[in-house]
Amino acid sequence: MKEEILKTVEYLKKGKIILYPTDTIWGIGCNATNYQAVEKVYAIKRRVESKNLIILVDSFDKIKQYIDKVPLIAHDLIKSTDTPLTIIYPNAKKLAKNVIARDGTIAIRVVKDEFCQQVIKEFGKPVVSSSANVSGEPNPIIFSKISDDILNSVDYVVNIYRDRVKETKPSRIIKLEENGEFKVIRK
C-alpha cells in the first residue's frame, strides 16, 4: 500500500486527477488548493460549479487550517458517529476558489479510511472527493461499475481495493452555522 500512496501523492502534487477508493465510495479527486485541477474535476463530472464539492482531510486538527473558526460542536458530531460524516462549515479559506461555495462555505470530511488518511497526510493538503460518475448518473458502489468515460478521463487510477466490496454509500452531510446550530442536508 505504501508504494500506491506515494504514487498517488506524486499525481496530486502535479495537479493531476485521481480515481481512488475513499471511506465511502470510489471518488474522483485532486488537490483542493489547485484551481485548475478542481476545474478538471468539474469538467470530468460535467457538473456545474454551483454544485459544490467535498474535500477530505486526514484529521480534525486540519479543519482549522481551512475555515476561520471551528464551532465546538463539530468535534462532538464527528466523534459521535461511526459512519462517514461531511460537515459544511462557514468561512472557508486557503482553498481553490472554485471548491468554496458562493456563500463562503466548504464541505469537509475527516476520513477514517487508512489509505485516504495516509495519502492526505503524505500530501499535506486536502483532497477533493466527488463520486466517480458523471453528474446525474448513479453512484458506482464498486470499482467494476465505474464507467469507461470516467476511467479514461482521469490521470491516475489507484491500484488497490478494486475487488473490495463493502456496504458503501455517500456520507451524511450536516450544515453547521457559526453559532453551533446545524441541519441535516443528506441522511
VENMO-V948282 format. One record per residue. RES is the residue in one small letter. SS is DSSP state (helix for helix, strand for strand, loop for the rest). PHI is phi as a letter, one per 20 degrees, with the letter a starting at -180 (NA if undefined). NEAR is the number of other ideal C-beta (glycine too) atoms within 10 Angstrom. Layout:
res	ss	phi	near
RES	SS	PHI	NEAR
RES	SS	PHI	NEAR
//
This chain:
res	ss	phi	near
m	loop	NA	11
k	helix	g	8
e	helix	f	9
e	helix	f	16
i	helix	f	21
l	helix	f	12
k	helix	f	14
t	helix	f	27
v	helix	f	20
e	helix	f	13
y	helix	f	20
l	helix	f	27
k	helix	f	14
k	loop	e	12
g	loop	m	15
k	loop	e	18
i	loop	d	21
i	strand	d	24
l	strand	d	20
y	strand	b	27
p	strand	f	20
t	loop	d	26
d	loop	f	21
t	loop	d	24
i	loop	d	23
w	strand	f	27
g	strand	c	26
i	strand	e	25
g	strand	b	33
c	loop	a	29
n	strand	f	26
a	loop	f	29
t	loop	d	17
n	loop	d	21
y	helix	g	13
q	helix	f	11
a	helix	f	23
v	helix	f	26
e	helix	g	15
k	helix	f	19
v	helix	f	24
y	helix	g	19
a	helix	f	11
i	helix	f	22
k	helix	e	21
r	loop	l	12
r	loop	d	18
v	loop	f	8
e	loop	f	14
s	loop	f	7
k	loop	e	11
n	loop	f	18
l	loop	d	25
i	strand	d	26
i	strand	d	31
l	strand	d	28
v	strand	c	23
d	loop	e	21
s	loop	b	11
f	helix	g	14
d	helix	g	11
k	helix	f	18
i	helix	g	21
k	loop	g	11
q	loop	f	12
y	loop	d	23
i	strand	c	23
d	loop	f	12
k	loop	b	11
v	loop	e	18
p	loop	f	19
l	helix	g	8
i	helix	f	16
a	helix	g	22
h	helix	g	14
d	helix	f	11
l	helix	f	15
i	helix	f	17
k	helix	f	10
s	loop	e	8
t	loop	d	12
d	loop	e	6
t	loop	e	10
p	loop	g	21
l	strand	c	19
t	strand	d	21
i	strand	d	27
i	strand	e	21
y	strand	d	23
p	loop	e	18
n	loop	m	14
a	strand	f	21
k	loop	b	11
k	loop	l	12
l	loop	c	23
a	loop	g	20
k	helix	g	9
n	helix	e	16
v	helix	e	28
i	loop	e	22
a	loop	f	16
r	loop	g	8
d	loop	e	10
g	loop	n	13
t	loop	e	19
i	strand	b	24
a	strand	e	23
i	strand	c	27
r	strand	c	24
v	strand	e	24
v	loop	e	22
k	loop	d	14
d	loop	f	17
e	helix	f	11
f	helix	f	19
c	helix	f	26
q	helix	g	18
q	helix	f	19
v	helix	f	27
i	helix	f	26
k	helix	f	14
e	helix	f	16
f	helix	f	19
g	loop	n	11
k	loop	b	19
p	loop	f	27
v	strand	c	26
v	strand	f	27
s	strand	c	29
s	strand	c	22
s	strand	g	22
a	loop	e	27
n	loop	b	23
v	loop	f	14
s	loop	g	13
g	loop	n	8
e	loop	e	14
p	loop	f	8
n	loop	f	16
p	loop	f	17
i	loop	e	17
i	loop	c	15
f	helix	g	19
s	helix	f	9
k	helix	e	13
i	loop	f	22
s	loop	f	13
d	helix	f	7
d	helix	g	12
i	helix	f	20
l	helix	g	12
n	helix	e	9
s	helix	e	17
v	loop	e	22
d	loop	e	15
y	strand	b	17
v	strand	d	17
v	loop	g	22
n	loop	d	11
i	loop	c	14
y	loop	m	18
r	loop	f	13
d	loop	e	8
r	loop	f	11
v	loop	c	10
k	loop	b	11
e	loop	f	5
t	loop	c	17
k	loop	a	12
p	loop	g	16
s	loop	f	22
r	strand	f	18
i	strand	c	18
i	strand	c	22
k	strand	e	17
l	strand	d	21
e	loop	e	14
e	loop	g	13
n	loop	e	9
g	loop	n	11
e	loop	f	10
f	strand	b	16
k	strand	c	10
v	strand	e	9
i	strand	e	13
r	strand	b	11
k	loop	e	6
//
